Amino acid sequence: MSKLALVFAGQGAQYTAMGLDFHNEELAIKASKVLGYDPIEILKSNDGTLNQTLYTQPMVFYTSYLIYQAFLKLSVIPNGFLGFSLGEYSSLCASSVFSFEDALKLIQVRATLMEEQTKKEKGTMTACIGMEDKVIESILMENQINIEVANYNTQVQTVISGSIEEMDKAVSCLKENGLKRAIALNVSGAFHSQLMKEAGVRLRPYLETVKKNKVSYDIYMNVTANKLEFETLVDLLEEQVSGAVRFKQSIEQMKKDGYTHFIEIGPGNTLSSFIKKIDPTLEVIGINQIKDIDIVERWLIDHEFKK
């Protein structure tokens, strides 16, 4: 039997006015109370505010949750959930582990701590295209370059992270060994690397005290690329700040577990593109604009998830 999963976008997917066509006044008021500012103003801004980690993370989550609320009206219950980095909080909220307000508060704290850490530890990230992740890891290790894999996106797209000095060495060395393309990412720090470890440690007390609900859905976690074991949640979310996002491995594991159909929720369609590259046999569609709802409803009917 086919299984359906929702996948949630992460930081980097944001764009001005994202999600405004899903506007929900009640949710906007709730978000304003938690955040201390009007999310609509930030979403409409085009002065660069939306690209600051402090605002990007809450706004990508807020947009994803808005879209998820629209998806719920289709009356289809997914079997599983997966989020990419920040999207893991959207996944945990959509599956009812966290409430909307608690998840939003956690994300605001996480964003603040990560932003503070980027000022203490200067770093950067680079997308490596056209080389397998195992080869990248082997080259970095053999040459004793202190750079880590941050995101396993597809078989031949991997993001590496670390200090600016070491990154220059890493890119030169990888290119000498056959790397086709290296794209410097427009980020404020070395996310998902050990340079972020202190932010994860400081986040832990907030993770420990927030209310968590044990649920029966499959929730696949970035750090393990496997189903959540509830008692490990705090450890995994702390580790996720400085650990790798194993997206490729998560999709591969989900396929083994019987997942065949995926709906991307949130701004952009980056994850849909990754999934199709990881395994072209998987069925993928996305919702990031209001007009997508009717298209997805038809897709769900065609694939026998909805009558």
VEXGU-377265 format. One record per residue (C-alpha): x, y, z. Coordinates in Angstrom, 3 decimals, m for minus. Layout:
REC       px       py       pz
REC        X        Y        Z
...
# end
This chain:
REC       px       py       pz
REC    0.000    0.000    0.000
REC    1.248    3.508   m0.888
REC    2.303    5.832    1.917
REC    2.101    9.638    1.843
REC    4.547   12.019    3.554
REC    4.680   15.777    3.957
REC    8.095   17.455    3.681
REC    8.724   20.960    5.032
REC   11.065   23.613    3.642
REC   14.007   25.088    5.532
REC   15.923   28.360    5.695
REC   17.008   29.560    2.249
REC   13.590   28.966    0.664
REC   12.270   32.411    1.700
REC   11.152   35.136   m0.680
REC    9.276   38.440   m0.303
REC    5.477   38.068    0.100
REC    5.678   34.276    0.488
REC    2.498   32.750    1.873
REC    0.477   35.971    1.834
REC   m2.184   34.370   m0.377
REC   m2.838   31.932    2.518
REC   m3.350   34.806    5.003
REC   m5.086   33.804    8.239
REC   m5.881   36.738   10.546
REC   m6.203   34.587   13.669
REC   m2.810   32.970   13.066
REC   m1.187   36.348   12.333
REC   m2.427   37.685   15.702
REC   m1.146   34.578   17.536
REC    2.247   34.906   15.830
REC    2.473   38.636   16.651
REC    1.925   37.895   20.359
REC    4.699   35.280   20.395
REC    7.223   37.164   18.242
REC    6.592   40.736   19.343
REC    6.209   41.963   15.752
REC    3.735   41.657   12.885
REC    4.720   38.746   10.598
REC    2.881   40.312    7.658
REC    5.130   43.396    7.763
REC    8.247   41.198    7.646
REC    6.850   39.054    4.825
REC    6.073   42.183    2.776
REC    9.455   43.825    3.444
REC   11.979   44.002    0.628
REC   14.808   45.700    2.529
REC   16.690   42.491    3.369
REC   15.057   41.987    6.789
REC   13.516   38.680    5.687
REC   16.989   37.307    4.910
REC   18.292   37.897    8.435
REC   18.368   34.579   10.339
REC   16.493   36.182   13.229
REC   13.489   36.759   10.951
REC   13.998   34.116    8.249
REC   13.512   31.142   10.547
REC   10.229   32.256   12.196
REC    8.860   33.456    8.844
REC    9.614   30.250    6.916
REC    7.973   28.279    9.728
REC    4.990   30.652    9.840
REC    4.504   30.396    6.055
REC    4.805   26.595    6.125
REC    2.226   26.382    8.908
REC   m0.168   28.650    7.000
REC    0.116   26.378    3.973
REC   m0.302   23.288    6.149
REC   m3.563   24.710    7.518
REC   m4.832   25.014    3.931
REC   m3.721   21.433    3.219
REC   m5.726   20.180    6.218
REC   m8.928   21.329    4.504
REC   m8.371   18.576    1.920
REC   m9.133   16.055    4.719
REC   m6.208   13.768    3.908
REC   m4.060   12.469    6.766
REC   m0.428   11.760    5.828
REC    1.434    8.755    7.228
REC    4.681   10.570    7.882
REC    6.520   13.873    8.189
REC    9.999   15.147    7.345
REC   11.481   18.645    7.586
REC   14.726   20.060    6.230
REC   16.718   21.682    9.071
REC   14.415   24.462   10.319
REC   11.615   22.538    8.567
REC   11.978   19.834   11.213
REC   10.103   22.177   13.594
REC    7.318   22.564   11.011
REC    7.197   18.776   10.787
REC    6.987   18.411   14.580
REC    4.281   21.077   14.784
REC    2.203   19.664   11.894
REC    2.327   16.224   13.530
REC    1.158   17.824   16.842
REC    4.324   17.144   18.866
REC    4.539   20.924   19.472
REC    1.775   23.517   19.498
REC    2.013   26.357   16.968
REC    2.892   28.932   19.645
REC    5.492   26.725   21.344
REC    7.158   25.817   18.053
REC    7.275   29.479   16.997
REC    8.814   30.524   20.330
REC   11.404   27.728   20.101
REC   12.312   28.824   16.578
REC   12.696   32.441   17.654
REC   15.065   31.344   20.435
REC   16.931   29.011   18.046
REC   17.320   31.788   15.470
REC   18.570   34.244   18.110
REC   21.145   31.779   19.464
REC   22.343   30.831   15.987
REC   22.633   34.486   14.981
REC   24.667   35.225   18.137
REC   26.906   32.238   17.412
REC   27.661   33.462   13.870
REC   29.071   36.651   15.399
REC   31.359   34.633   17.723
REC   32.423   32.054   15.143
REC   32.817   33.402   11.614
REC   32.060   30.748    9.054
REC   30.565   29.962    5.681
REC   28.916   27.227    3.591
REC   29.480   25.947    0.052
REC   27.328   23.746   m2.170
REC   29.389   21.100   m3.976
REC   27.869   19.873   m7.257
REC   28.887   16.799   m9.232
REC   30.798   14.766   m6.634
REC   29.483   12.026   m4.334
REC   29.371   12.851   m0.624
REC   31.569    9.864    0.335
REC   34.282   11.127   m2.038
REC   34.040   14.650   m0.567
REC   34.346   13.306    2.985
REC   37.295   11.112    2.025
REC   39.192   14.016    0.360
REC   38.581   16.343    3.331
REC   39.746   13.681    5.783
REC   42.829   12.634    3.791
REC   43.949   16.271    3.512
REC   43.111   17.026    7.177
REC   40.828   19.919    6.252
REC   38.533   20.893    9.122
REC   35.325   21.258    7.097
REC   32.165   19.218    7.654
REC   29.277   18.024    5.531
REC   26.264   20.096    6.586
REC   23.585   18.888    4.141
REC   23.350   15.631    2.217
REC   20.930   16.907   m0.436
REC   21.198   14.395   m3.302
REC   23.748   11.842   m4.520
REC   25.752   14.600   m6.233
REC   24.812   17.740   m4.297
REC   26.353   18.195   m0.877
REC   26.756   21.315    1.255
REC   29.895   21.712    3.345
REC   30.356   24.081    6.294
REC   33.101   25.538    8.469
REC   35.520   28.424    8.927
REC   36.285   30.796    6.045
REC   40.006   29.898    6.049
REC   39.400   26.152    5.953
REC   36.686   26.538    3.321
REC   39.131   28.146    0.891
REC   41.440   25.149    1.347
REC   38.564   22.690    0.972
REC   37.219   24.164   m2.262
REC   40.693   24.311   m3.866
REC   41.436   20.734   m2.852
REC   38.062   19.380   m4.022
REC   38.393   21.128   m7.390
REC   41.882   19.668   m7.829
REC   40.303   16.265   m7.261
REC   37.524   16.661   m9.811
REC   34.724   18.696   m8.204
REC   32.685   20.221  m11.049
REC   31.099   23.213   m9.296
REC   31.381   24.940   m5.928
REC   28.782   27.585   m5.084
REC   29.379   29.827   m2.076
REC   26.070   30.166   m0.212
REC   24.772   33.536    0.942
REC   24.597   32.655    4.642
REC   25.681   34.431    7.807
REC   27.554   31.506    9.329
REC   28.678   27.865    9.294
REC   25.312   26.285   10.052
REC   25.211   22.538   10.780
REC   28.870   22.458   11.790
REC   30.690   22.238   15.119
REC   31.062   26.039   15.050
REC   27.332   26.063   15.960
REC   27.649   23.587   18.839
REC   27.345   26.212   21.582
REC   24.032   27.426   20.114
REC   22.659   23.888   20.403
REC   23.823   23.585   24.007
REC   22.163   26.916   24.879
REC   18.950   25.838   23.117
REC   18.645   22.661   25.191
REC   16.994   24.166   28.326
REC   14.186   25.559   26.133
REC   13.766   22.181   24.425
REC   13.595   20.435   27.800
REC   10.860   22.649   29.231
REC    8.544   22.962   26.207
REC    5.401   20.775   26.191
REC    5.739   17.753   23.891
REC    3.007   15.387   22.751
REC    3.785   11.786   21.860
REC    2.127   10.960   18.532
REC    1.737    7.840   16.387
REC    2.875    9.347   13.070
REC    6.245    8.543   11.516
REC    8.482   11.594   11.998
REC   11.863   11.273   10.298
REC   14.689   13.184   11.964
REC   17.596   14.986   10.250
REC   20.329   13.681   12.544
REC   19.443    9.978   12.296
REC   17.616    9.830    8.937
REC   15.155    7.570   10.696
REC   11.885    7.570   12.640
REC   11.788    9.588   15.858
REC   12.056    7.667   19.109
REC   10.206   10.105   21.340
REC   12.588    9.973   24.318
REC   15.487   11.130   22.085
REC   13.725   14.294   20.816
REC   15.602   16.848   22.947
REC   18.988   15.271   22.178
REC   18.265   15.214   18.435
REC   17.068   18.826   18.247
REC   20.103   20.007   20.208
REC   22.428   18.020   17.947
REC   20.619   19.155   14.788
REC   21.932   22.735   15.194
REC   25.528   21.561   14.659
REC   24.903   18.172   12.992
REC   24.331   17.300    9.356
REC   20.924   17.319    7.670
REC   20.699   13.803    6.209
REC   17.954   14.568    3.711
REC   19.108   12.122    1.042
REC   19.405    9.306    3.590
REC   15.988   10.189    5.066
REC   14.266    9.869    1.668
REC   16.088    6.591    1.005
REC   14.962    5.243    4.403
REC   11.390    6.415    3.822
REC   11.294    4.563    0.509
REC   12.452    1.409    2.308
REC    9.635    1.981    4.800
REC    7.052    2.090    2.006
REC    6.763    5.827    1.289
REC    5.977    6.451   m2.369
REC    4.296    9.898   m2.446
REC    5.569   13.229   m1.091
REC    4.014   16.699   m0.815
REC    6.384   19.622   m0.194
REC    4.875   22.253    2.103
REC    6.388   25.733    2.279
REC    8.008   28.373    0.084
REC    9.760   27.215   m3.078
REC   10.171   23.737   m4.544
REC   13.773   22.882   m3.657
REC   12.931   19.710   m1.738
REC   10.709   18.401   m4.543
REC   13.665   18.812   m6.891
REC   15.968   16.954   m4.460
REC   13.509   14.065   m4.040
REC   13.162   13.561   m7.799
REC   16.966   13.497   m8.118
REC   17.354   11.079   m5.196
REC   14.812    8.658   m6.685
REC   12.908    9.438   m9.922
REC   10.376    6.659   m9.150
REC    8.923    8.646   m6.216
REC    5.821   10.780   m6.797
REC    6.303   14.404   m5.695
REC    4.195   17.577   m5.741
REC    4.311   20.851   m3.796
REC    2.113   23.544   m2.290
REC    3.532   27.050   m2.058
REC    0.733   29.128   m3.625
REC   m3.024   29.041   m3.061
REC   m3.643   27.874   m6.646
REC   m1.649   24.704   m5.883
REC   m4.367   23.443   m3.516
REC   m6.751   22.420   m6.333
REC   m3.888   20.802   m8.269
REC   m2.813   18.816   m5.206
REC   m6.401   17.764   m4.472
REC   m6.672   16.320   m8.000
REC   m3.262   14.611   m7.536
REC   m4.444   13.048   m4.248
REC   m7.601   11.745   m5.954
REC   m5.632   10.391   m8.930
REC   m3.251    8.593   m6.572
REC   m6.112    7.219   m4.454
REC   m5.361    9.096   m1.220
REC   m8.678   10.942   m1.474
REC  m12.058    9.857   m2.780
# end
